[in-house]
Amino acid sequence: MSAPRDKVLVAFVDALGPSQLARFEGALPSLAHRRALEGVLGYSSGALATVLTGAPPAVHGRMCLFTARAPGAPGLLDPLRWLGLLPRVVHERAAVRRWLSRAFARAAGLTGYVALHRVPPEAFRWLDLPERDDLFQARDVGGARTFLSDARAAGVSVYAAPWQLPEPARWEHAHDALRRQRPDLAFLYAAELDATLHAGGSGSDAAGAVMRRIGAHIERAREEMGRGGARVTTIVVGDHGMADVHTSIDPRGVVARLARLAPLRVFVDSTLLRLWGDDAALERARRAVEGAGFPGRFLDLAALEARQAPTRGAAHGRAMFVLDEGAIFAPSYVGGRVSGMHGYDLGTPSSRAALASDAPLPAGVSSIADVAPLVRERLGLAA
């Protein structure tokens, strides 16, 4: 294979949406070419997989952190049901869940992202984790190859940041690797902005400080990759934006009623009420949720397919209720009250991601699914 036309630096910034990029545009002074990109329905699990592969969730199968276990599949999470023997005040503590997440991942040999959040212990009997492998090292996601694995297969030298490290240590690891390895493709990962926006909302001073810090690291990485006169294309991309939360909805009363509508299963994400059951049970669930006056819309299987959500095997749900932007379920199975949230329907401002580059962007780049083809083209791997 001939040498790549460019060295390529890709920086993935969790929760970098168009409004965040506009507010903190001074943090990336060298990246004058900007664009808002259409995102995907769901959370970072699906969006990051789409950025890496260029495939929609309907192809790679990712959307939310937890899925329903396929009939006959091994019960990976089943041992965690014994958490129910502990008092809730113990097993729902964030520190306990974080420790248990790490211990469980080590024991099960999982290298992907594992977080148990506040999932009720009894739900572990039927839930599964789709992300079991490190996405940055995996050959593919649900059969869709990543641009990182394509580059490695083509003999391109690749550096991918270890997402498992805390943010400061991850940046130092990246800078050291860029100086020593001088890769042709570097993939950097920043998660701090997402956590800060969840905690303080889009108007917080802390978010500005985080974005300036991320921008300084990206500028430093550009200089490190460009040593010796190397030509570098820099691509900074998010997976979604963030909306300020103005409405918190306690779903527990409705969930208790839904639990009596057998055969029906329910999972409460921060913005999604995901449902599994037969057509009759789902129709009863729709009436119960809409009758509760929740702000949002019910998405049946056809509506999910139209959004290119992963519907194969109904792993993520046969139907969903998605809240209007700015509303959250609190408490949910993944958290409580926060100031900022994402995970709303397509077309909402927070569902869009930001793209910034120091090179002109092709006219056809309009979705996060277009990032992987762009990287492949810059590396000479377009075919």
matplotlib code that plots the C-alpha trace (Angstrom):
import matplotlib.pyplot as plt

x = [0.0, 1.2, 1.8, -1.2, -1.7, -2.0, -1.5, -4.9, -5.7, -9.2, -10.4, -13.7, -15.3, -18.3, -21.2, -19.7, -22.8, -23.2, -24.2, -21.3, -18.9, -20.4, -20.2, -16.6, -15.4, -12.3, -11.1, -10.3, -8.8, -7.1, -10.2, -12.0, -14.2, -17.3, -20.5, -23.5, -24.1, -27.2, -26.9, -28.6, -31.5, -30.3, -27.1, -23.3, -23.3, -24.8, -23.4, -19.7, -20.2, -21.6, -18.7, -16.2, -17.8, -19.9, -22.8, -26.2, -27.4, -29.7, -26.5, -24.1, -26.8, -25.8, -28.1, -28.2, -26.0, -28.3, -30.3, -32.7, -30.9, -31.7, -33.7, -31.3, -28.3, -26.0, -27.1, -23.9, -25.6, -27.7, -25.3, -25.9, -29.5, -28.2, -27.7, -31.3, -30.4, -28.7, -30.7, -31.4, -29.6, -26.5, -26.6, -27.8, -25.0, -22.9, -19.6, -20.9, -22.1, -18.8, -16.7, -19.0, -18.9, -15.1, -15.0, -17.6, -15.8, -12.5, -14.2, -16.1, -13.1, -14.9, -12.8, -15.7, -17.5, -19.4, -21.5, -24.3, -25.8, -29.1, -30.5, -32.9, -31.3, -34.2, -33.8, -30.3, -32.1, -33.1, -30.7, -27.5, -24.5, -23.8, -20.5, -18.2, -15.0, -12.9, -14.4, -11.1, -9.4, -12.2, -12.1, -15.8, -19.0, -21.8, -20.1, -19.4, -15.6, -14.2, -11.8, -9.3, -9.3, -9.3, -6.2, -4.4, -5.2, -3.8, -0.5, -1.2, 0.4, -2.4, -2.7, -6.0, -6.2, -7.0, -10.5, -10.2, -7.7, -8.9, -9.0, -5.7, -3.8, -5.3, -4.1, -0.6, -0.6, -1.6, 1.0, 3.7, 2.6, 2.4, 6.0, 7.4, 5.3, 4.6, 1.5, -0.2, -3.6, -4.3, -7.7, -8.1, -11.0, -12.3, -15.2, -14.9, -17.2, -20.1, -19.8, -19.5, -22.6, -24.6, -23.7, -23.9, -25.8, -24.7, -24.3, -21.8, -18.4, -17.0, -17.9, -16.0, -12.9, -13.2, -13.5, -10.5, -8.5, -9.6, -8.8, -5.3, -4.6, -5.9, -3.7, -0.7, -1.5, -1.6, 1.9, 3.2, 1.9, 3.1, 6.7, 9.3, 6.9, 4.4, 1.0, -1.8, -5.5, -7.3, -10.9, -12.8, -16.2, -18.9, -21.6, -24.4, -25.1, -26.7, -30.0, -30.7, -33.1, -36.3, -38.7, -38.1, -40.7, -40.9, -41.9, -42.2, -46.0, -46.5, -43.7, -45.4, -48.7, -46.8, -45.3, -48.8, -49.3, -47.7, -46.0, -44.3, -40.8, -39.7, -36.4, -36.3, -33.4, -33.0, -35.1, -36.5, -39.0, -38.2, -40.8, -40.8, -44.0, -46.6, -48.7, -51.6, -49.3, -47.5, -50.9, -51.9, -48.5, -48.9, -52.3, -50.9, -47.9, -49.8, -52.6, -50.0, -49.4, -45.7, -44.4, -43.1, -44.0, -44.5, -42.3, -43.6, -41.4, -42.1, -41.1, -37.9, -37.1, -37.7, -35.1, -32.6, -32.7, -31.5, -34.6, -33.1, -34.2, -35.9, -32.8, -33.3, -37.1, -40.1, -41.4, -40.2, -41.5, -39.1, -39.4, -39.5, -36.2, -35.4, -37.4, -35.9, -37.1, -35.7, -35.1, -34.3, -32.4, -29.3, -29.3, -31.2, -31.7, -29.1, -28.8, -28.1, -29.2, -29.2, -30.9, -33.9, -35.6, -33.9, -34.3, -33.9, -30.9, -29.2, -29.4, -26.9, -23.2, -20.5, -17.7, -14.6, -11.5, -8.5, -9.2, -12.3, -15.2, -16.8, -20.4, -21.8, -20.7, -23.9, -24.2, -22.0, -22.1, -20.0, -17.1, -15.6, -15.7, -14.0, -11.2, -10.8, -10.6, -7.9, -5.9, -6.2, -8.5, -11.7, -12.1]
y = [0.0, 3.5, 5.9, 7.9, 11.3, 12.8, 12.0, 12.2, 13.3, 12.5, 13.8, 12.5, 14.9, 13.4, 15.9, 18.3, 19.6, 22.6, 24.9, 23.8, 24.4, 27.8, 28.8, 27.6, 28.3, 30.1, 26.8, 25.4, 28.4, 26.3, 24.5, 27.0, 24.5, 23.7, 21.7, 20.5, 16.7, 14.7, 12.2, 8.9, 8.0, 6.9, 7.5, 7.4, 3.6, 4.0, 7.3, 6.4, 3.1, 5.1, 7.6, 4.7, 2.6, 4.9, 2.5, 3.4, 1.7, -0.5, -2.1, -2.2, -2.9, -0.4, 2.2, 2.0, 0.5, -2.4, -4.7, -7.6, -10.9, -13.1, -16.3, -19.1, -16.8, -17.1, -14.9, -12.8, -10.4, -13.0, -13.3, -9.6, -10.3, -11.2, -7.5, -7.6, -9.3, -6.1, -3.0, -0.6, 2.2, 0.1, -1.5, 1.7, 3.8, 5.3, 4.2, 0.6, 0.4, 1.9, -0.6, -3.5, -2.4, -2.6, -5.9, -7.5, -6.4, -7.9, -11.2, -11.5, -10.6, -7.6, -4.8, -2.6, 0.1, -1.4, 0.7, -0.8, 2.5, 2.0, -1.0, -2.9, -6.2, -8.3, -6.8, -8.4, -11.7, -10.7, -7.9, -8.1, -5.9, -5.5, -3.6, -6.3, -5.4, -2.2, -0.4, 1.3, -2.1, -4.2, -5.3, -4.4, -3.4, -5.8, -6.8, -3.2, -2.5, 0.6, 3.0, 2.1, -1.6, -0.7, 1.4, -1.3, -3.9, -1.6, -1.2, 2.3, 3.1, 3.7, 5.2, 5.0, 6.5, 4.1, 5.3, 3.4, 6.0, 9.1, 12.1, 13.8, 10.5, 9.7, 13.0, 12.5, 9.0, 10.4, 13.1, 10.7, 8.2, 10.9, 12.0, 8.5, 6.6, 9.3, 7.5, 8.1, 8.0, 9.1, 8.7, 10.8, 10.6, 13.2, 12.5, 15.3, 17.8, 15.3, 14.9, 18.6, 19.5, 16.8, 18.3, 22.0, 22.5, 24.3, 27.7, 26.7, 28.3, 24.8, 23.7, 26.6, 25.7, 22.1, 23.0, 25.3, 22.5, 20.0, 22.5, 23.1, 19.3, 19.1, 22.0, 20.3, 17.0, 18.7, 20.1, 16.8, 15.0, 17.7, 17.6, 17.4, 19.1, 16.2, 17.2, 16.6, 16.8, 17.3, 16.2, 17.0, 15.4, 14.9, 12.3, 14.6, 17.9, 18.6, 20.2, 22.0, 20.0, 21.9, 19.1, 16.0, 13.2, 10.5, 7.3, 4.9, 5.0, 4.3, 1.6, -0.2, -0.2, -1.4, -4.3, -5.7, -5.8, -9.2, -10.2, -6.8, -5.7, -2.1, -0.4, 3.3, 5.2, 8.9, 10.0, 6.7, 4.3, 1.0, -1.7, -5.4, -7.4, -8.6, -6.2, -6.3, -5.5, -2.8, -1.1, -1.2, 0.2, 3.0, 4.0, 3.9, 6.1, 8.6, 8.7, 9.7, 12.9, 12.4, 15.0, 13.1, 10.6, 6.9, 5.1, 1.8, -0.6, 1.2, 4.5, 3.0, 1.5, 4.9, 6.4, 3.6, 2.4, -1.2, -3.3, -6.7, -9.1, -6.2, -6.2, -2.5, -2.7, -3.4, 0.1, 3.2, 6.4, 9.3, 12.4, 15.9, 17.7, 19.1, 16.5, 13.5, 10.5, 10.8, 8.5, 6.2, 3.0, 4.9, 7.9, 10.7, 14.5, 16.3, 19.8, 18.6, 15.6, 14.2, 11.2, 12.9, 12.3, 13.0, 16.6, 18.1, 20.4, 18.2, 15.2, 16.8, 16.6, 19.1, 18.6, 20.9, 20.5, 22.4, 21.2, 22.0, 19.6, 17.9, 19.0, 15.6, 15.4, 15.9, 13.0, 11.4, 8.4, 10.4, 10.8, 7.3, 7.6, 11.0, 9.6, 6.6, 9.0, 11.2, 8.0, 6.8, 3.9, 5.2, 2.1]
z = [0.0, -0.7, 2.2, 3.4, 1.8, 5.3, 8.9, 10.5, 14.0, 15.1, 18.5, 19.7, 22.3, 24.1, 24.1, 21.7, 19.9, 17.6, 20.4, 22.5, 19.6, 19.0, 22.6, 23.0, 19.5, 20.8, 22.3, 18.8, 16.9, 14.2, 13.1, 11.0, 9.0, 11.1, 10.5, 12.4, 11.9, 12.3, 15.1, 16.0, 18.3, 21.7, 23.6, 23.2, 22.8, 19.4, 18.4, 19.0, 17.1, 14.2, 14.3, 14.2, 11.6, 9.4, 9.8, 11.3, 14.5, 12.4, 11.1, 14.0, 16.6, 19.3, 20.9, 24.7, 27.4, 28.3, 26.0, 26.6, 26.6, 23.6, 24.3, 25.1, 25.5, 28.5, 31.5, 31.7, 34.2, 36.1, 39.1, 39.8, 40.8, 44.2, 44.9, 45.8, 49.1, 50.2, 51.4, 48.5, 50.5, 50.1, 46.6, 44.9, 46.3, 43.4, 45.0, 45.4, 41.8, 40.5, 42.4, 41.4, 37.8, 37.7, 39.7, 37.5, 34.3, 35.5, 36.6, 33.3, 31.1, 29.6, 28.0, 26.9, 28.9, 31.9, 34.2, 36.4, 37.4, 39.3, 37.4, 39.8, 40.7, 39.5, 36.0, 35.7, 35.2, 31.6, 30.7, 28.7, 27.8, 24.1, 24.5, 25.8, 23.9, 23.7, 20.7, 19.9, 19.6, 18.1, 14.5, 14.0, 15.8, 15.0, 11.8, 10.7, 10.6, 12.3, 10.5, 13.2, 12.2, 8.5, 9.0, 11.0, 8.4, 5.7, 7.6, 8.8, 12.2, 14.6, 18.1, 20.0, 23.4, 26.3, 27.3, 30.6, 32.0, 33.9, 31.7, 32.8, 32.6, 29.2, 27.7, 29.1, 27.7, 24.3, 24.2, 25.2, 22.5, 19.8, 20.6, 20.7, 18.1, 15.6, 14.2, 10.9, 12.6, 16.1, 17.8, 21.0, 23.4, 25.7, 28.1, 30.6, 28.8, 28.9, 32.6, 33.2, 31.1, 32.9, 36.2, 35.5, 32.3, 29.2, 30.8, 33.5, 33.8, 34.4, 30.9, 29.4, 31.4, 30.4, 26.7, 26.8, 28.4, 25.7, 23.0, 24.4, 24.4, 20.8, 19.7, 21.4, 19.7, 16.3, 16.9, 18.0, 14.9, 12.6, 13.8, 11.0, 8.6, 8.4, 6.8, 9.3, 8.9, 12.2, 12.7, 15.9, 16.3, 19.0, 19.3, 20.4, 22.1, 25.5, 26.5, 29.8, 31.9, 32.9, 33.7, 35.9, 35.8, 38.4, 36.4, 39.3, 39.5, 35.8, 35.9, 38.7, 36.7, 33.6, 35.6, 36.0, 32.2, 31.6, 29.4, 29.5, 30.4, 31.0, 31.2, 32.3, 30.7, 31.4, 28.4, 27.0, 28.4, 26.6, 26.3, 25.4, 25.0, 22.5, 20.5, 23.0, 26.0, 24.1, 23.2, 26.8, 27.8, 25.2, 26.7, 30.2, 29.4, 27.3, 29.9, 32.5, 30.5, 30.0, 27.4, 24.4, 21.8, 21.5, 19.0, 17.6, 15.6, 12.4, 13.9, 15.2, 11.8, 10.2, 12.5, 11.7, 15.3, 15.9, 15.8, 14.9, 17.6, 19.5, 21.7, 22.7, 22.8, 20.6, 21.4, 23.2, 24.7, 24.2, 26.2, 24.8, 24.9, 28.3, 30.3, 32.1, 34.0, 37.6, 39.2, 36.2, 36.0, 35.0, 37.3, 39.0, 38.6, 36.5, 34.9, 31.4, 29.3, 25.8, 24.2, 22.6, 19.3, 16.0, 14.8, 18.3, 18.7, 21.3, 19.0, 16.6, 16.8, 15.9, 13.5, 13.2, 11.0, 9.8, 6.2, 4.0, 4.6, 1.6, 0.9, 1.5, 5.1, 7.0, 9.5, 12.1, 9.8, 7.3, 9.6, 9.1, 5.3, 5.6, 7.7, 5.4, 2.4, 4.1, 4.8, 1.2, 2.3, 0.6, -1.7]

ax = plt.figure().add_subplot(projection="3d")
ax.plot(x, y, z, "-o")
ax.set_aspect("equal")
plt.show()
